[in-house]
């Protein structure tokens, strides 16, 4: 059988116990605090885990009770998923058959290798049936409700999650052969084939509610926690215990320690659902001739990103990352698509050379839109948030923001962006210099955002703050996201410790912002693409840093 196009994600959830309080367990506590062991999983949180196909492995009351708690469906029951070993065997109940087996062993495939009870199915037959059923799953998101026992052990083994998984989502990327074992990272769960173009009509342009207030922003900034010192200390100690020469892991060790400090977990887990949020908007300074590209390119690239044709979408496929575009101010119409989030605040910004680029209400609304988008993505399982941008002329506002925050000149901070020729570059530098003279010695980060920034800068700042508040690491891309980080860190200084610099951008504002933020980039590929491209390229390295610290043998284990 040829694997279906697109990745397949499976989430394993245990039956709930049938009681007046509907207690139960779910293996997924790393994905959402609401899914902790011994806690009843709230329906909305479970529903978010699987929106394509639902299965339960038996018609038992526990499975029905769990299914009823989840607002979704349709539910599938067929022989491939049946728990044929449960119930009574020749008058004996399951508990009686396994009275002498430790409960923890019932989650382990090894415990069932010789499983052949009277009148029931052998474990090797269960494992074969489960493997075939998993292979037959369509691309998309699938939730399986199952009890402990042979079938859950077989499912766990087939998904490679171990005996008592802390991570329950696994996928088969579309480029893997069927014979390869299931991977340990989760890819996009509902992405269409990269080259499947969506038709459709332009999205209706409906303004975002301007209800996010200054008080909301202050509360969001206050919610960003400092790094967890205990987790960082434990991670550093673990690195020292590994069977590697001192310092041999280099910056991989530093990254792992930083991941532990952000997430509060040691040793850190590799991300299982990396997600890229691209904020897109247009800029009024475009009319100053600061770019050689028409403003319509912003909408065109946003459309290409969500349908899978843009460079960022290709890189997202390779990184196993979900990609979402947030429109907070694209001037031209865009085509409706499930991965294009519509939150337009205004049709681009005003001309920053003549006055404030945004009103305070517009900037707040864009911050709120970015914060909401990040919050929703995290609720849906994102555990590493990359940020990117799309917006013709946004390197002009980026240069202005970066210069204002760092005290550098317009000439130092302004680059060629999307290939400006010499006359265009001169106009661009003049526009930035004019804007800087207009704001003078202003230092308030929000005021500078309103005066010089773009709607996508504001949305990116909101997304960073929202992710850090949930202890989700944020991977920055190039100069645009770095300038947004200057704003966000200005609003909430602890945020800096939750940021990962993916690469050293070629655009001059990028290295200036990196130095000011005291961030060391992972890569230096002379990228100036934007779209979150550098963040996506860094994802496998970040995952490797966590994996090597978590799984490398220690000196004590060597004996």
N, C-alpha and C positions, 0 to 999 in steps of 0.2 A: 504494500500500500504506500503510495506517495504521500508524505505528510502534507496536510492542508496548508495553504498559504497563510502566514501570520502566526504568531506565537499562541500557545495554549497555556492558560494559567489554571491551576487547581488549588483550591483552598479547602483544607480538611477541618471540619468542625465536629466536635464530639456531641453526641446526644445530650440533651438536658435531662436531669433526673425529674421524674414526674412527682411534683409535690406542690403544696399550696403556694410555696414561694418560688417555684420554678428554678431551682438551683441547678448548677451544672458547671461544666468546664469547657473551655475552648482552647486549643493550641493556637495561639496567635497573639500572646501578650506583648510581643515586640512590635506588633503592627498597630495596636491601638490600646490605650489604657483600659478601655471598656471591655476588652476581651481577655482579661486576666483570668488565671486559673481560679476556680471556685467562685466565679462571679457570673451572674446571669448576663449573657451578652445582649445588650439592648438591640431591639429590632432594627433601628436605622443603621447602626454600625455594621451589623451582620449583612444587612441588605446591600450596603455599599460594597461589600466584598465580592459579590457575585450578581451581576445584572444581566447575564446572558442565559445561563443554564443552571438549574438547581437539580440535585439528585439526593436521594436518601437511600441508604443501603438496606433498609428493612422497613416493613410497615408497622414496626413496633410503636407502642404509645410514646416512647421517648423521642423517636424520630418525628412522629407527627406533631408532638408538642413543640419541638424545636422548629420544625417547618412552619408551624402556625405563628411562631414568634417573629418570623422573618417575612417582611412585606415584599414578596417576590414570587417568581415562578415563570413558567409552569414547572411543576415538579415531575421528575421522571423516575419511574420505577420499572426496571426490567431485570431479566435474569442475570445480566452481566454484573449488576451491582448488588445482588441479593446477598444478605448475610445468611447463608444456608446452615451455618453451624450453631445458630442461636435457637432458643426455645428449648424443647424437650427432646432428648434422644432416648428412645426406648424407655420412656417413663422417667428419665433422670434429667434434672435441670442442669444448666450450664454451671451454676455455682457449685453444685455437688461434684461435677466432673473435675473442676479445677480448684477444689477447696484447699489443696496443699501448694498451690502455685502463688508466689508473691504477686500482688496486684501490679507492681511496677513491671514485672516480666511480661505481662499481657500486652504491653505496647511494643514489644521487641520481636522482630522477625525471627531472630535466633531461637526464641522460646517455642516457636511453632514448627521448626524444621522437621521434627518427627511427628507432627500432629496428624493423627489418623484415628479419631474416635469412632466407635461403632455407629453405623448408620449416618455418618456425616462425611463431609468432603475433606480430602487430604489437603494439607497446606500447600504442597507443590501445585495442586490443581487450582487452589485459590489464587496463588501468586500468578500462575499462567493466565487465569481468567481476568484478573485485575490488570495485568500488563496489556492484554488485548483490548480491554475496555478503555484504558487510558489512551492507547494508540488511536482508538476510534473517535476520540473526542474531537469536535470541531474546534477550529481556532476561536479563541475568545476566552471568556471568564466563566469558570465552572466552580460551583460550591458543592461539596459532598458532605452530607451529614452521616456520620458513622460512629458506632460504638467502638470501644476497645475490643480487641479480639483479632482473629486471623485476618479478616479483611482489612481492618485498619492497619495492622502490622504490615500487610502486603502493600497497601497503598503507600504507607510511609517509606517502606524500603524502595518501592518503585520510583517514588519522588525524590529519594535520596535525602530524607530529612532526619534519619536516625531514629532512635528508639523513643525519645521523648522530645519531639521537635519544639524549639522555641520559635521557629519560622515555619509557617505552614503553606506558603505560596511557592510554587515552582512552575517552571515553564519549559517548553520545548521550542527554542528559537526556530524560526522558519528556515534558517540556512543549515540546520544540523541534519545529519542523516538519521533515519529512524533507529538505527542500531546503536546510536550513542546514548549513554545514560542521561537521565534528566539533569539539567544544569542546576546550580545552586543559587542563581539570581533570577529575579522576576523581570520579564520584559513587558512591553506594552501588552495590554490585555484585550484591547478592542481595536487595534490599529488595522486598517485595511491594507491590502497589498500596496507596496510603495508606488506602483505605477497605475493604480486604479484611480482614475480621475473622477472626482465627484462633479456631477453637473449641478444643476440647481440654479436658483435665482439669487440676486444680491440680497444680502442680509438687510432686514429693516433697520433703520437707524433710529434707535430709541435712546434718549439721553439717560445716563446713570443718575440715580437719585443722589442728590447732594446732601445727604443726611449725616455723613461722617464728619464729626465735629473736631474742634481743637482739643476738647476734653477727651474725645476718643483717641486721638493721636497721642496725647500725653499718657493715657492709660496703657496704650499699646507699647509705648516706649518703656514705661515702668515695668511691663510684664517680661521684658527680656532679662533672663537670669544671668548671673555670672557663671563662668565655667565651674564644673564640679571639681573641687580640689581633691577630694578623696578618690574619685575615679581616675583623675590624672595621676595622682601619686601611685595608685595601684597599677595603672598601666605602665608607668615608668619602672616600677619594681618588676613587673612581669617581663618587660623588655630585657632588664638586667639578668633575669633568670633563664632566658632562652639559650639554647645550645648554639649560640653564634658568637663570634669574637666581639668584644666590646666595640660598639660603634659601627659594626658591620652593616647594619640595616640602614644606616644613614638617615635620610629624611623620611623614609618609610616609617621608621620608629616615631619620628616627630608627628607625622600625620596620624598614626594610630593613637598616640597619646592625646592629640587634639580631638579626635573623634570621641574618645572616651570622656574627655572633659565636657564636650558639648552634650553628648547623649546621656551622660551619667552612668554608663554601663562599661564595665571592665571585665574581661577584655572586650574591646569593641566588636560589634557585628559588622560584617560587610553589608552595604546597602542591598536590599532585595527588591526595592522598587524605586530606582533613581528616576526623577522626573525633572523635565526642563520646562520652565515657565518663561515664555518670551513675551515681553510687553511691547506693544506696537502703537505708534502714534506719529503724527506729522508735526511740522514746525513752521511757524510764521516767518522765521528768519530766512526761510527758503527764498523769499522774494528779493533778498539782497544778493542773489547770485552766488551763494556760498557753495554750491554743488553743481556738477554738470548733469545731474540726473533729474528727470521730472518727478514731481511729487507723487504721481500715479504709481511709481515703482514700489512704494510702501505697501499698498494694497496688493500688488501683484506678488511680492515676496511673501506676504502673510498668507495669501491663498496657496502659494506653492509649498510653504512649510507644512500647512495642515493636510494637504492632499498627498504629501510625501515626495515632492519633486525637488525641494530646496536642499542646499548642502546640509543645513542643520537637520533635516529629516533623514537624510542618508546617514549622517553621523549618529543620530539617535538610534536608528536601526542597529548599527554596529555596536553601540554601547549598551543596548538592551534597555533603553530609556523611553519613558513616555514623553511625548511632546505636546504642549498646549500653548496656543497663542492667545493672549489677552489683548483685545482691541480697546484701548482707552481714548483713542482720538485719531483714527485713520480718516483722512478726508474722503477718499474715493470709496465707492461701495465694495464690499467683499462678498464672497460666495458663502452661503450657509454651509457649515461643516460642524460635526460634533466636537472637534478639537479647537474650534475657534470660539472663544468666550467673548461675548459682546458686552462691553461696559463703557460705551463711549461717553466721555465727559464733555468734550467739545470737539469740533472739527479742526483739530490741531491747536497749537498755541498761538499767541500773538507774537509779533515781531519783537524780539528781546532788545533790539537796538533802539527802539522807540519808547519802550515802557515795559512793565512787568510781563513776562511770558504767560503767566497764569494769575488769575485771582486766587485769593486764599481759599475760597470755597472750591474752586476747580482743583487746586492742588490737593486739598483734603479729600475730595471725592476720588481722585486717582489713587492716592495712598490707600484709601479704604477699599477700592476695587482690587488692588494688588494684594492687600492683606486678606481679603475674603477669598480670592482665588487660591492663595497659598494655603489658607486654612482648610479649604475644601479638598484640595489635592492631598493634604496630609491626612485628613479624615478618611480619604479613600485609599490610604496605604503608603503614600510617598514617604520615604525615610531618608532621602537625600535630595535637596532641592537645588538644581542648577538654574541660573537666571541668565536671560539673554535679551536681545533687543532687536527691533526692526523699526527704522524710521529715517527716511531721507532727510539730510541736514542735521541729524542729531549729534554728529561729532562737533558741530559748532557750539551747541549748547553745552556739550560735554567739556569742551575746552574752556568755556566761560566758567562753568561750575568748578572745574579742577583748579583753574587759576585763582578764583576767588577764595577757595578753601585753603590753598597752599601758599598763596602769596607770590606765585610765579607770574610771569608776564604773558600777554596774549601771544607773542611770538614764540615763547618757549612751549606753551601748552597746545598750540594749534598745529594740526597736521593736515595731510592731504585727504584724509577720510577715504571716500570711495573714488580715489583716483583723480583728485583735482589737479588741473594744470596750473601753471604759475600765476596767470591772471586771476583764476578762481581762488587760489590759495591766498593771494593778496587781499581780495575782497573778504575772504573768510577771516583773516587776521584782523582786518579793520573792523569787521562786525563785532568780533570778540572784544577788541580794545574799546570800542564804543560802549558796549554793554558793561564792561568793567569800570569805566569812568562813571557811568550812570549810577552804579551801586556804591561806589566809593569804598569806605572802610567797613561796610556792613559785615557782620560776622554771624548773625543768627542763622542757623542752618535752614530753618523753614522759610525764612524770608529770602534767603539766597535761592532756595528751590523755586519759590514763586517768581522771583525776578529773572532767573537765568535758565531754569531747568525745563525739561519737557514733561509731558503727561506720562510718558513711559518711565522717565526717571522717578517720578513720584510713585508710580505703581510698583516699580522695582524696590524702592525703599520700603514701601508697605509690605511687600512680600518677604523681604529679608527680616523685618521686625517680627512678622507673624510666624515665620518658620523658627526663628531663634527662640521665640516665646514658647514654642512647643518642643524645644531642644532638638530640632532637626538641623543638621549642618547645611550651610549654604555655600554653593560653589559659584564663584564669580567668573564672568567671562572676560571681556575686554574692557576698553576704555570707558564705554558707556555705563556698564554695570559697576565699574570701579568708581565713577563719579557719583552714581546713585548711592554707593556704599559710603562715600564721604558724607552725604546728607544723612543717611540712616545712622551711621556711627556718631555723627554730631548730635543726633536726637537721643541716642541710647548708646553711650560709650561701651557697655559690656558686649554689645553686638560684635565688636571687632574679633573677639575670641571665638566666635562661632562661624567666621568666614574662612573659606579656603580659596586662595588665588590659583586659578587653573593655569594661567600662562602669562607671559610678559608680552603685552600687545605692541605692535609696531607703531601705532598711533602715539605720539609723544605724551599725550595726557595720561596714558596708561601707566608708564613707569613712574611718572610724577605722583600719581595717586597711590601706587603700590608703596612707594617710599614713605609717603605721608601716613599711610595706614599701617606701616611696618609689617607688610605681608610679603612672603617670599613665594614666587610662583612655582608651580610644579614643572611647567614646560616653557620652552622658549622656541617657538616655531615661526616667529615673525608674522603671526596672523593679524589680519585687520578685517576679518569677515563679519564679526558680530554674530547675531542669531544664536548665541550660546554655544558656538562651535568649540571654543576652547574648553568650556565646562564639560561638554560631552566627551572630549578626548581625555580629560582627566579622570573620568569616572572609573575606568578599569584600574588605574593606578591607586586611587583612593580605596577601592575594594581590595586590592592586593595588600595594601598596608594593613587593613584590618585583619585579613585572612592570615597573613604571615605571623602576626603577633598573637592571634587567637589559637592557631593550630600548630605552630612550630613546637617541637618537643623541648622541654626544659632540661637543664643539666641534671636535676634530681631524677627526672624520668629516665635519663640515659643510664642511671645506676652507677 
